[in-house]
Amino acid sequence: MDKSSNNAATGGITAALVVLFLYVGTAVKNSKLFFMFISTIVMVIPYIKCSIKAGLLTYAASLALSVILLPNKVYALVFGFFGIYPFIKLISEKKNYKASLILKYLWFNATIFAVYFLFKDFIHLKGFFSLMEGEIVLLII
């Protein structure tokens, strides 16, 4: 098989699997994060088997298809943030170890910050923090 045909087939099957897992995640009540995680893991296949360009095109196709096909667009938005992580990881690991850790840490914090500010009207944490009044909340990553 021709290399470009192989890349197109791999990208198409990967995009279909990503959309399928995201769709199942919207339908199944208790496993939403699991299927989001699986869809992100599936995104690694084109980067490993084909190339970075094929991986980015597959990511763009998966994101576009998930925005069009998913009934709940929130999952498409969250996949938009976390689905690109395999590319960030691949790029950061070409650098030295400390720079890799710093880049991954900055990407994670920027993503969490963006998701929080996009969804802060939907997630009501005021009641949660009022329960812990006077206590220090520490999150270690």
N, CA and C atoms as a LAMMPS dump frame, in Angstrom:
ITEM: TIMESTEP
0
ITEM: NUMBER OF ATOMS
423
ITEM: BOX BOUNDS ff ff ff
-5.0000000000000000e+02 5.0000000000000000e+02
-5.0000000000000000e+02 5.0000000000000000e+02
-5.0000000000000000e+02 5.0000000000000000e+02
ITEM: ATOMS id mol type element x y z
1 1 1 N 0.846 -1.175 0
2 1 2 C 0 0 0
3 1 3 C 0.892 1.239 0
4 2 1 N 0.474 2.261 -0.689
5 2 2 C 1.19 3.52 -0.772
6 2 3 C 1.218 4.191 0.603
7 3 1 N 2.291 4.944 0.884
8 3 2 C 2.433 5.572 2.199
9 3 3 C 1.326 6.584 2.465
10 4 1 N 0.955 7.376 1.466
11 4 2 C -0.11 8.362 1.678
12 4 3 C -1.456 7.676 1.884
13 5 1 N -1.679 6.56 1.204
14 5 2 C -2.918 5.799 1.413
15 5 3 C -2.948 5.199 2.811
16 6 1 N -1.795 4.723 3.249
17 6 2 C -1.689 4.17 4.594
18 6 3 C -1.953 5.247 5.644
19 7 1 N -1.397 6.437 5.445
20 7 2 C -1.625 7.542 6.379
21 7 3 C -3.097 7.946 6.405
22 8 1 N -3.721 8.011 5.236
23 8 2 C -5.136 8.393 5.165
24 8 3 C -6.022 7.352 5.835
25 9 1 N -5.723 6.08 5.602
26 9 2 C -6.524 5.017 6.219
27 9 3 C -6.351 5.009 7.732
28 10 1 N -5.121 5.147 8.188
29 10 2 C -4.865 5.179 9.631
30 10 3 C -5.546 6.379 10.27
31 11 1 N -5.438 7.533 9.64
32 11 2 C -6.087 8.731 10.17
33 11 3 C -7.597 8.62 10.189
34 12 1 N -8.171 8.058 9.135
35 12 2 C -9.625 7.906 9.074
36 12 3 C -10.156 6.947 10.121
37 13 1 N -9.478 5.814 10.278
38 13 2 C -9.915 4.844 11.288
39 13 3 C -9.739 5.418 12.683
40 14 1 N -8.643 6.123 12.912
41 14 2 C -8.422 6.736 14.222
42 14 3 C -9.473 7.797 14.512
43 15 1 N -9.781 8.636 13.54
44 15 2 C -10.809 9.667 13.738
45 15 3 C -12.163 9.031 14.025
46 16 1 N -12.471 7.944 13.321
47 16 2 C -13.739 7.248 13.563
48 16 3 C -13.783 6.661 14.971
49 17 1 N -12.673 6.078 15.421
50 17 2 C -12.629 5.526 16.778
51 17 3 C -12.762 6.617 17.836
52 18 1 N -12.109 7.753 17.602
53 18 2 C -12.21 8.864 18.553
54 18 3 C -13.651 9.331 18.673
55 19 1 N -14.306 9.544 17.548
56 19 2 C -15.7 10.004 17.574
57 19 3 C -16.6 8.938 18.196
58 20 1 N -16.339 7.678 17.896
59 20 2 C -17.125 6.591 18.485
60 20 3 C -16.988 6.57 20.004
61 21 1 N -15.752 6.657 20.501
62 21 2 C -15.549 6.641 21.953
63 21 3 C -16.158 7.872 22.617
64 22 1 N -16.049 9.027 21.984
65 22 2 C -16.671 10.224 22.554
66 22 3 C -18.189 10.102 22.558
67 23 1 N -18.746 9.521 21.515
68 23 2 C -20.196 9.339 21.447
69 23 3 C -20.672 8.355 22.513
70 24 1 N -19.947 7.262 22.68
71 24 2 C -20.301 6.299 23.73
72 24 3 C -20.174 6.96 25.099
73 25 1 N -19.183 7.832 25.261
74 25 2 C -19.031 8.555 26.523
75 25 3 C -20.203 9.471 26.826
76 26 1 N -20.831 10.017 25.803
77 26 2 C -22.017 10.844 26.05
78 26 3 C -23.228 9.99 26.375
79 27 1 N -23.248 8.749 25.889
80 27 2 C -24.408 7.877 26.104
81 27 3 C -24.332 7.116 27.426
82 28 1 N -23.14 6.679 27.815
83 28 2 C -22.977 5.901 29.044
84 28 3 C -22.875 6.865 30.218
85 29 1 N -23.627 6.592 31.256
86 29 2 C -23.757 7.562 32.333
87 29 3 C -22.527 7.643 33.239
88 30 1 N -21.934 6.518 33.598
89 30 2 C -20.902 6.528 34.633
90 30 3 C -19.47 6.455 34.119
91 31 1 N -19.255 6.407 32.839
92 31 2 C -17.901 6.216 32.316
93 31 3 C -17.469 7.329 31.378
94 32 1 N -17.905 8.534 31.618
95 32 2 C -17.604 9.64 30.712
96 32 3 C -16.103 9.928 30.643
97 33 1 N -15.438 9.985 31.787
98 33 2 C -14.005 10.27 31.793
99 33 3 C -13.199 9.128 31.189
100 34 1 N -13.65 7.908 31.406
101 34 2 C -12.959 6.759 30.831
102 34 3 C -12.947 6.844 29.309
103 35 1 N -14.085 7.13 28.709
104 35 2 C -14.143 7.193 27.249
105 35 3 C -13.425 8.428 26.711
106 36 1 N -13.384 9.507 27.474
107 36 2 C -12.591 10.673 27.074
108 36 3 C -11.106 10.309 27.078
109 37 1 N -10.694 9.565 28.094
110 37 2 C -9.306 9.113 28.196
111 37 3 C -8.952 8.177 27.04
112 38 1 N -9.832 7.236 26.739
113 38 2 C -9.58 6.285 25.653
114 38 3 C -9.487 7.013 24.309
115 39 1 N -10.325 8.011 24.108
116 39 2 C -10.262 8.745 22.839
117 39 3 C -8.949 9.518 22.706
118 40 1 N -8.414 10.001 23.812
119 40 2 C -7.12 10.683 23.769
120 40 3 C -5.991 9.686 23.525
121 41 1 N -6.092 8.505 24.125
122 41 2 C -5.073 7.474 23.912
123 41 3 C -5.058 7.015 22.448
124 42 1 N -6.231 6.901 21.847
125 42 2 C -6.316 6.476 20.442
126 42 3 C -5.62 7.496 19.537
127 43 1 N -5.602 8.761 19.937
128 43 2 C -4.966 9.802 19.12
129 43 3 C -3.459 9.607 18.982
130 44 1 N -2.87 8.734 19.783
131 44 2 C -1.429 8.491 19.705
132 44 3 C -1.069 7.686 18.45
133 45 1 N -1.992 6.891 17.958
134 45 2 C -1.703 5.958 16.855
135 45 3 C -1.128 6.652 15.616
136 46 1 N -1.738 7.725 15.089
137 46 2 C -1.143 8.333 13.881
138 46 3 C 0.227 8.96 14.119
139 47 1 N 0.475 9.455 15.333
140 47 2 C 1.788 10.034 15.62
141 47 3 C 2.866 8.96 15.586
142 48 1 N 2.552 7.791 16.118
143 48 2 C 3.54 6.714 16.185
144 48 3 C 3.679 6.011 14.836
145 49 1 N 2.56 5.67 14.221
146 49 2 C 2.591 4.855 13.012
147 49 3 C 2.905 5.669 11.76
148 50 1 N 2.451 6.903 11.696
149 50 2 C 2.603 7.692 10.46
150 50 3 C 3.606 8.827 10.653
151 51 1 N 3.115 10.004 10.995
152 51 2 C 3.987 11.164 11.153
153 51 3 C 3.275 12.215 11.998
154 52 1 N 3.99 13.271 12.313
155 52 2 C 3.396 14.358 13.09
156 52 3 C 2.305 15.047 12.278
157 53 1 N 2.56 15.248 10.988
158 53 2 C 1.56 15.892 10.127
159 53 3 C 0.277 15.068 10.067
160 54 1 N 0.409 13.76 9.92
161 54 2 C -0.773 12.888 9.887
162 54 3 C -1.506 12.928 11.223
163 55 1 N -0.759 12.997 12.314
164 55 2 C -1.381 13.078 13.631
165 55 3 C -2.164 14.366 13.823
166 56 1 N -1.593 15.477 13.373
167 56 2 C -2.295 16.757 13.502
168 56 3 C -3.531 16.814 12.607
169 57 1 N -3.433 16.256 11.398
170 57 2 C -4.605 16.207 10.518
171 57 3 C -5.697 15.307 11.101
172 58 1 N -5.297 14.208 11.714
173 58 2 C -6.271 13.324 12.357
174 58 3 C -6.927 14.012 13.536
175 59 1 N -6.139 14.762 14.303
176 59 2 C -6.695 15.517 15.424
177 59 3 C -7.72 16.535 14.922
178 60 1 N -7.382 17.261 13.865
179 60 2 C -8.307 18.263 13.319
180 60 3 C -9.581 17.604 12.79
181 61 1 N -9.429 16.475 12.099
182 61 2 C -10.606 15.765 11.58
183 61 3 C -11.466 15.222 12.716
184 62 1 N -10.825 14.677 13.744
185 62 2 C -11.573 14.148 14.891
186 62 3 C -12.326 15.252 15.608
187 63 1 N -11.682 16.391 15.766
188 63 2 C -12.329 17.513 16.438
189 63 3 C -13.507 18.032 15.617
190 64 1 N -13.317 18.173 14.314
191 64 2 C -14.41 18.653 13.454
192 64 3 C -15.581 17.674 13.445
193 65 1 N -15.289 16.39 13.325
194 65 2 C -16.357 15.389 13.329
195 65 3 C -17.069 15.318 14.672
196 66 1 N -16.331 15.466 15.758
197 66 2 C -16.979 15.414 17.07
198 66 3 C -17.86 16.636 17.3
199 67 1 N -17.464 17.792 16.785
200 67 2 C -18.321 18.979 16.906
201 67 3 C -19.601 18.791 16.091
202 68 1 N -19.483 18.171 14.934
203 68 2 C -20.653 17.972 14.076
204 68 3 C -21.56 16.858 14.592
205 69 1 N -20.984 15.743 15.024
206 69 2 C -21.771 14.542 15.29
207 69 3 C -22.203 14.34 16.742
208 70 1 N -21.46 14.864 17.693
209 70 2 C -21.804 14.588 19.093
210 70 3 C -23.023 15.393 19.524
211 71 1 N -23.922 14.766 20.274
212 71 2 C -25.093 15.506 20.747
213 71 3 C -24.737 16.528 21.831
214 72 1 N -23.715 16.234 22.616
215 72 2 C -23.276 17.141 23.67
216 72 3 C -21.94 17.748 23.249
217 73 1 N -21.946 19.009 22.885
218 73 2 C -20.759 19.665 22.336
219 73 3 C -19.68 19.911 23.383
220 74 1 N -20.014 19.765 24.659
221 74 2 C -19.03 19.962 25.726
222 74 3 C -17.906 18.941 25.593
223 75 1 N -18.247 17.702 25.228
224 75 2 C -17.226 16.67 25.08
225 75 3 C -16.293 16.982 23.92
226 76 1 N -16.82 17.571 22.88
227 76 2 C -15.972 17.976 21.761
228 76 3 C -15.013 19.081 22.195
229 77 1 N -15.5 20.008 23.005
230 77 2 C -14.643 21.091 23.488
231 77 3 C -13.55 20.564 24.411
232 78 1 N -13.914 19.677 25.315
233 78 2 C -12.917 19.099 26.221
234 78 3 C -11.913 18.265 25.434
235 79 1 N -12.385 17.519 24.436
236 79 2 C -11.456 16.777 23.581
237 79 3 C -10.539 17.738 22.828
238 80 1 N -11.048 18.903 22.461
239 80 2 C -10.218 19.897 21.797
240 80 3 C -9.032 20.312 22.649
241 81 1 N -9.245 20.375 23.958
242 81 2 C -8.146 20.739 24.856
243 81 3 C -7.211 19.566 25.133
244 82 1 N -7.771 18.412 25.425
245 82 2 C -6.945 17.291 25.857
246 82 3 C -6.515 16.369 24.723
247 83 1 N -7.142 16.437 23.578
248 83 2 C -6.782 15.57 22.463
249 83 3 C -5.46 15.935 21.814
250 84 1 N -5.031 17.162 21.979
251 84 2 C -3.772 17.606 21.393
252 84 3 C -2.579 17.25 22.285
253 85 1 N -2.843 16.728 23.476
254 85 2 C -1.759 16.427 24.409
255 85 3 C -0.729 15.441 23.854
256 86 1 N -1.113 14.389 23.118
257 86 2 C -0.06 13.522 22.567
258 86 3 C 0.937 14.275 21.683
259 87 1 N 0.479 15.279 20.95
260 87 2 C 1.386 16.094 20.141
261 87 3 C 2.316 16.915 21.035
262 88 1 N 1.758 17.521 22.079
263 88 2 C 2.577 18.302 23.021
264 88 3 C 3.622 17.401 23.675
265 89 1 N 3.216 16.208 24.064
266 89 2 C 4.136 15.257 24.692
267 89 3 C 5.235 14.847 23.717
268 90 1 N 4.882 14.582 22.485
269 90 2 C 5.864 14.18 21.479
270 90 3 C 6.883 15.289 21.23
271 91 1 N 6.414 16.512 21.113
272 91 2 C 7.312 17.644 20.878
273 91 3 C 8.189 17.908 22.101
274 92 1 N 7.593 17.833 23.293
275 92 2 C 8.358 18.161 24.496
276 92 3 C 9.419 17.118 24.806
277 93 1 N 9.195 15.868 24.437
278 93 2 C 10.175 14.833 24.754
279 93 3 C 11.376 14.842 23.82
280 94 1 N 11.343 15.664 22.794
281 94 2 C 12.52 15.829 21.951
282 94 3 C 13.535 16.754 22.625
283 95 1 N 13.078 17.523 23.59
284 95 2 C 13.962 18.413 24.341
285 95 3 C 14.56 17.629 25.503
286 96 1 N 15.295 18.329 26.37
287 96 2 C 15.842 17.632 27.527
288 96 3 C 14.747 17.364 28.567
289 97 1 N 15.069 16.58 29.57
290 97 2 C 14.08 16.078 30.52
291 97 3 C 13.421 17.202 31.318
292 98 1 N 14.197 18.147 31.822
293 98 2 C 13.63 19.23 32.635
294 98 3 C 12.73 20.133 31.794
295 99 1 N 13.158 20.447 30.586
296 99 2 C 12.322 21.27 29.706
297 99 3 C 11.036 20.535 29.352
298 100 1 N 11.123 19.228 29.212
299 100 2 C 9.937 18.42 28.926
300 100 3 C 8.938 18.498 30.073
301 101 1 N 9.418 18.342 31.295
302 101 2 C 8.53 18.425 32.458
303 101 3 C 7.901 19.807 32.59
304 102 1 N 8.688 20.84 32.369
305 102 2 C 8.171 22.207 32.484
306 102 3 C 7.111 22.467 31.416
307 103 1 N 7.37 22.05 30.181
308 103 2 C 6.402 22.268 29.103
309 103 3 C 5.1 21.512 29.356
310 104 1 N 5.196 20.261 29.804
311 104 2 C 3.988 19.483 30.093
312 104 3 C 3.215 20.092 31.262
313 105 1 N 3.934 20.537 32.275
314 105 2 C 3.292 21.164 33.43
315 105 3 C 2.582 22.459 33.017
316 106 1 N 3.237 23.275 32.208
317 106 2 C 2.619 24.518 31.742
318 106 3 C 1.406 24.239 30.857
319 107 1 N 1.497 23.241 29.99
320 107 2 C 0.36 22.888 29.136
321 107 3 C -0.819 22.416 29.973
322 108 1 N -0.569 21.561 30.953
323 108 2 C -1.64 21.058 31.808
324 108 3 C -2.313 22.203 32.558
325 109 1 N -1.523 23.085 33.149
326 109 2 C -2.103 24.2 33.9
327 109 3 C -2.861 25.16 32.994
328 110 1 N -2.338 25.431 31.813
329 110 2 C -3.045 26.316 30.879
330 110 3 C -4.362 25.692 30.436
331 111 1 N -4.368 24.396 30.224
332 111 2 C -5.592 23.71 29.816
333 111 3 C -6.629 23.728 30.93
334 112 1 N -6.212 23.408 32.139
335 112 2 C -7.143 23.421 33.271
336 112 3 C -7.675 24.832 33.492
337 113 1 N -6.82 25.83 33.38
338 113 2 C -7.227 27.223 33.545
339 113 3 C -8.267 27.606 32.486
340 114 1 N -8.01 27.233 31.233
341 114 2 C -8.94 27.566 30.147
342 114 3 C -10.271 26.845 30.309
343 115 1 N -10.23 25.562 30.657
344 115 2 C -11.469 24.804 30.85
345 115 3 C -12.264 25.386 32.009
346 116 1 N -11.587 25.751 33.084
347 116 2 C -12.286 26.325 34.231
348 116 3 C -12.993 27.623 33.844
349 117 1 N -12.299 28.512 33.164
350 117 2 C -12.92 29.79 32.833
351 117 3 C -13.97 29.682 31.728
352 118 1 N -13.884 28.657 30.902
353 118 2 C -14.944 28.444 29.92
354 118 3 C -16.196 27.848 30.547
355 119 1 N -16.005 27.025 31.581
356 119 2 C -17.136 26.309 32.168
357 119 3 C -17.501 26.788 33.565
358 120 1 N -16.974 27.904 34.021
359 120 2 C -17.232 28.319 35.398
360 120 3 C -18.699 28.65 35.648
361 121 1 N -19.439 28.998 34.621
362 121 2 C -20.866 29.258 34.806
363 121 3 C -21.663 27.965 34.928
364 122 1 N -21.104 26.865 34.421
365 122 2 C -21.798 25.585 34.476
366 122 3 C -21.444 24.784 35.723
367 123 1 N -20.268 25.036 36.281
368 123 2 C -19.806 24.304 37.459
369 123 3 C -19.932 25.234 38.657
370 124 1 N -20.749 24.857 39.604
371 124 2 C -20.99 25.698 40.774
372 124 3 C -20.18 25.164 41.948
373 125 1 N -19.055 25.822 42.225
374 125 2 C -18.178 25.376 43.293
375 125 3 C -18.298 26.225 44.549
376 126 1 N -19.146 27.248 44.537
377 126 2 C -19.257 28.106 45.716
378 126 3 C -19.757 27.319 46.917
379 127 1 N -20.718 26.446 46.708
380 127 2 C -21.227 25.623 47.799
381 127 3 C -20.179 24.653 48.305
382 128 1 N -19.348 24.146 47.417
383 128 2 C -18.297 23.213 47.803
384 128 3 C -17.263 23.901 48.681
385 129 1 N -16.853 25.113 48.294
386 129 2 C -15.846 25.809 49.067
387 129 3 C -16.407 26.373 50.369
388 130 1 N -17.704 26.636 50.435
389 130 2 C -18.277 27.114 51.691
390 130 3 C -18.326 25.994 52.727
391 131 1 N -18.361 24.733 52.284
392 131 2 C -18.318 23.609 53.216
393 131 3 C -16.961 23.503 53.897
394 132 1 N -15.92 23.961 53.228
395 132 2 C -14.567 23.858 53.765
396 132 3 C -14.085 25.2 54.299
397 133 1 N -14.958 25.979 54.829
398 133 2 C -14.606 27.317 55.294
399 133 3 C -13.551 27.227 56.393
400 134 1 N -12.486 27.963 56.223
401 134 2 C -11.419 27.993 57.208
402 134 3 C -10.368 26.914 57.004
403 135 1 N -10.565 25.998 56.104
404 135 2 C -9.588 24.947 55.854
405 135 3 C -8.769 25.294 54.615
406 136 1 N -7.576 24.782 54.57
407 136 2 C -6.694 25.013 53.429
408 136 3 C -6.83 23.835 52.475
409 137 1 N -7.082 24.155 51.218
410 137 2 C -7.2 23.121 50.199
411 137 3 C -5.89 23.093 49.426
412 138 1 N -5.253 21.917 49.383
413 138 2 C -3.966 21.777 48.721
414 138 3 C -4.086 20.73 47.624
415 139 1 N -3.726 21.111 46.426
416 139 2 C -3.748 20.188 45.299
417 139 3 C -2.319 19.99 44.826
418 140 1 N -1.848 18.76 44.947
419 140 2 C -0.487 18.436 44.529
420 140 3 C -0.572 17.624 43.259
421 141 1 N 0.098 18.101 42.243
422 141 2 C 0.082 17.399 40.953
423 141 3 C 1.461 16.838 40.697
